[in-house]
């Protein structure tokens, strides 16, 4: 066992799995045992506890809201990059272009309205890519009431995302045209330009909450590589709820290894991991 790590019994692992499932819907497989030990040992040590049993007891009996959040933050995995799965952004650009050609939704101020949600946004590359690619392809969106909601259960990654600052190495796989959009702010650092940053609101959200603190509807929702951490029933429930947050004929973009499963009754598959809602209820004003 590496220095600083704490032994994890089968019973303790079962308790950790049960708690993270109940709190965040995350279904940990037995293969994640080493991950649990490596990520939670430091937290247990910081609390001056001597076992995982003592840690779960602490969370259940006297832990603060921050302690519960630290527990989830430690067990979430955040892998993302700019322009990941290009075909989704190509489709989004085409879809928004079509919206702009026909009569768009209009807000109270008379401006045409566009709402997009990045659910499980991690460190922000996804929502920033959405903003960059749409403003580049459709400059007239600067005159729209255009907003992107970006949410994640992990408050640590949200704090990083909100800065809009990344290591320059993140541009390595991008074309010169795409890389040119980023600002150089310091040696080895880049920043998302303000016109894009101003589009996005980063908010903490547990997707397992029975109700979400916004009404929608959204023209498009990205929920990619999030459901893979849930079991099949939870995946179905999530995708069903997401469908109800879309405008009629809106689009849901999911991860390359995901499918909507039992939550797919309200969707039609229209492309690789791209689903269009079949819902026909009257739209409401987006939040």
C-alpha positions in Angstrom: 0.0 0.0 0.0 1.4 3.4 -0.9 2.3 5.8 1.9 -0.7 7.8 3.0 -3.3 5.3 1.7 -5.7 3.6 4.0 -6.9 0.0 3.7 -10.4 -0.4 2.3 -12.3 -3.5 3.4 -15.1 -5.0 1.3 -17.7 -3.7 3.8 -16.3 -0.2 3.6 -16.2 -0.2 -0.2 -19.8 -1.3 -0.2 -20.6 1.7 2.1 -18.7 4.1 -0.1 -20.5 2.8 -3.2 -23.9 3.0 -1.6 -23.4 6.6 -0.5 -22.1 8.0 -3.8 -25.0 6.2 -5.6 -27.5 7.7 -3.2 -26.0 11.2 -3.3 -25.0 11.5 -7.0 -26.4 8.5 -8.9 -22.8 7.3 -9.6 -22.6 3.5 -9.9 -19.0 2.4 -8.9 -17.9 -0.9 -10.2 -15.5 -3.2 -8.4 -12.8 -2.0 -10.8 -13.0 1.4 -9.1 -11.7 0.2 -5.8 -8.2 1.5 -6.3 -9.6 4.8 -7.4 -11.6 5.1 -4.2 -8.5 4.3 -2.1 -6.3 6.8 -3.9 -8.7 9.7 -4.0 -10.4 9.4 -0.6 -7.4 8.5 1.6 -6.2 12.1 1.5 -9.6 13.3 2.6 -9.8 10.8 5.4 -6.3 11.8 6.6 -7.2 15.5 6.5 -10.1 14.8 8.8 -7.8 12.9 11.2 -9.8 9.7 10.8 -8.3 6.3 10.7 -10.6 4.3 8.5 -13.2 4.5 5.8 -15.8 3.3 8.2 -15.0 6.2 10.4 -15.2 8.5 7.4 -18.7 7.3 6.3 -19.9 7.5 9.9 -18.7 11.1 10.0 -20.5 12.0 6.8 -23.7 10.3 8.0 -23.7 11.7 11.5 -22.1 15.1 11.6 -20.5 16.0 8.3 -21.2 19.4 6.8 -22.6 20.2 3.3 -19.0 20.9 2.3 -17.9 17.5 3.5 -20.5 15.8 1.4 -19.5 17.9 -1.6 -15.8 17.0 -1.1 -16.8 13.4 -1.0 -18.5 13.6 -4.4 -15.8 15.9 -5.9 -13.2 13.3 -5.0 -15.0 10.5 -6.8 -16.0 12.2 -10.0 -13.9 11.8 -13.2 -13.3 14.8 -15.5 -12.0 14.1 -18.9 -12.7 16.6 -21.6 -11.1 18.8 -24.3 -12.0 21.5 -26.8 -13.9 20.4 -29.9 -14.3 16.9 -28.6 -16.5 14.8 -31.0 -16.4 17.4 -33.8 -19.5 16.0 -35.5 -21.7 17.3 -32.7 -20.5 20.9 -33.2 -20.9 20.6 -37.0 -24.5 19.5 -36.5 -25.2 22.3 -33.9 -23.9 24.9 -36.3 -26.2 23.7 -39.0 -29.2 23.4 -36.6 -28.7 27.0 -35.3 -28.3 28.3 -38.9 -31.7 26.8 -39.7 -33.2 28.4 -36.6 -31.9 31.7 -37.7 -33.4 31.4 -41.1 -36.9 30.7 -39.9 -38.9 32.5 -37.2 -37.0 32.1 -33.9 -38.3 32.2 -30.4 -38.4 35.8 -29.1 -37.8 36.9 -25.5 -39.6 39.7 -23.6 -37.2 42.3 -25.0 -38.1 41.4 -28.5 -34.7 39.8 -29.3 -34.5 36.3 -30.8 -33.7 33.7 -28.2 -31.3 30.8 -28.1 -30.7 28.6 -25.0 -28.2 25.7 -24.8 -27.3 23.6 -21.8 -24.0 21.8 -21.2 -24.9 19.2 -18.5 -21.8 17.7 -16.9 -19.6 20.5 -18.2 -16.4 19.5 -16.3 -13.7 22.1 -16.6 -15.6 24.1 -19.2 -14.1 23.1 -22.6 -17.5 21.9 -23.9 -19.6 25.0 -23.2 -16.7 27.3 -24.4 -16.5 25.3 -27.6 -20.2 25.7 -28.1 -19.9 29.4 -27.7 -16.8 29.8 -29.9 -18.0 27.7 -32.8 -21.5 29.3 -32.9 -20.2 32.9 -32.8 -17.6 32.1 -35.5 -20.2 30.5 -37.8 -23.0 32.9 -37.0 -21.7 36.4 -36.0 -25.3 37.7 -35.9 -25.8 35.7 -32.7 -24.1 38.6 -30.9 -27.4 40.5 -31.4 -29.5 37.6 -30.0 -30.5 36.8 -26.5 -28.1 33.9 -26.5 -27.1 32.1 -23.3 -25.4 28.9 -22.4 -26.0 27.1 -19.0 -23.1 25.0 -17.9 -23.6 22.7 -14.9 -21.6 20.0 -13.0 -21.9 18.3 -9.7 -18.1 18.9 -9.0 -17.7 22.4 -7.6 -13.9 22.2 -8.0 -14.0 21.8 -11.8 -16.7 24.6 -12.0 -14.3 27.0 -10.3 -11.6 26.2 -12.8 -14.1 26.5 -15.7 -15.3 29.9 -14.6 -11.8 31.4 -14.9 -11.7 30.6 -18.6 -7.9 30.1 -18.4 -6.1 26.9 -19.6 -2.6 25.7 -20.3 -1.6 26.4 -23.9 -0.9 22.7 -24.4 -4.7 22.3 -24.8 -4.4 23.8 -28.3 -2.1 21.1 -29.5 -4.8 19.2 -31.4 -6.6 22.2 -32.8 -6.3 23.7 -36.3 -4.6 27.1 -36.6 -7.9 28.7 -37.3 -9.5 27.4 -34.1 -6.4 28.1 -32.0 -6.3 31.7 -33.2 -9.5 32.5 -31.3 -7.9 32.0 -27.9 -6.1 34.9 -26.1 -2.5 34.5 -24.9 -2.4 35.9 -21.4 0.9 34.6 -19.9 3.7 32.2 -20.7 2.1 28.8 -21.4 -1.5 30.1 -20.7 -4.5 30.9 -22.9 -7.9 32.5 -22.1 -11.3 32.3 -23.6 -12.2 35.7 -25.1 -14.7 37.8 -23.2 -17.5 37.7 -25.8 -17.6 33.9 -25.3 -17.2 33.9 -21.5 -20.0 36.4 -21.2 -22.4 33.9 -22.8 -22.0 31.2 -20.1 -23.3 30.8 -16.6 -21.6 28.0 -14.6 -23.8 26.5 -11.9 -23.5 23.5 -9.5 -26.1 20.9 -10.2 -26.7 17.4 -9.0 -28.6 15.7 -11.9 -30.2 13.3 -9.4 -32.3 16.0 -7.8 -36.0 15.3 -8.2 -36.5 18.7 -9.7 -34.0 21.1 -11.3 -33.9 24.8 -10.4 -34.7 26.0 -13.9 -37.6 25.5 -16.3 -36.1 25.6 -19.8 -36.8 24.9 -22.5 -33.5 24.6 -24.3 -32.9 24.4 -28.0 -30.1 21.9 -27.5 -28.6 20.0 -24.6 -25.2 18.4 -24.4 -25.0 15.6 -21.8 -22.0 13.7 -23.0 -20.1 11.0 -21.1 -22.2 11.6 -17.9 -24.7 8.8 -18.0 -21.9 6.2 -18.3 -21.4 6.6 -14.6 -25.1 5.7 -13.9 -26.8 2.3 -13.9 -29.4 1.6 -16.7 -32.5 2.6 -14.8 -30.9 5.9 -13.7 -29.8 6.6 -17.3 -33.3 6.1 -18.6 -34.8 8.4 -16.0 -32.1 11.1 -16.8 -32.6 11.0 -20.5 -36.4 11.1 -20.1 -36.1 14.2 -17.9 -33.7 15.9 -20.4 -36.2 15.3 -23.2 -38.8 17.3 -21.3 -36.4 20.2 -21.1 -36.0 20.6 -24.8 -38.1 22.6 -27.2 -40.1 20.5 -29.7 -37.7 19.2 -32.3 -34.7 20.2 -30.1 -31.5 18.1 -30.0 -29.7 16.1 -27.4 -26.1 15.2 -27.8 -24.7 12.3 -25.8 -21.3 10.5 -25.5 -20.0 8.1 -28.1 -20.5 5.0 -25.8 -24.0 6.0 -24.6 -27.5 5.5 -25.8 -30.8 6.8 -24.4 -32.1 3.3 -23.5 -35.4 3.2 -21.7 -35.5 7.0 -21.7 -35.6 7.1 -25.5 -39.3 7.0 -26.1 -39.4 10.8 -26.6 -36.5 10.8 -29.1 -35.6 9.8 -32.6 -32.0 9.0 -33.5 -30.9 11.4 -36.3 -27.1 11.0 -36.3 -24.2 9.5 -34.4 -25.2 10.0 -30.8 -27.5 12.8 -31.8 -31.2 12.6 -30.8 -34.1 14.8 -31.7 -37.0 15.1 -29.3 -40.4 14.0 -30.5 -42.2 16.1 -27.9 -44.9 18.4 -29.1 -45.9 20.3 -25.9 -46.2 24.1 -26.1 -42.8 25.8 -25.5 -42.2 27.9 -22.5 -39.8 30.8 -22.1 -36.3 29.7 -21.3 -34.8 30.6 -18.0 
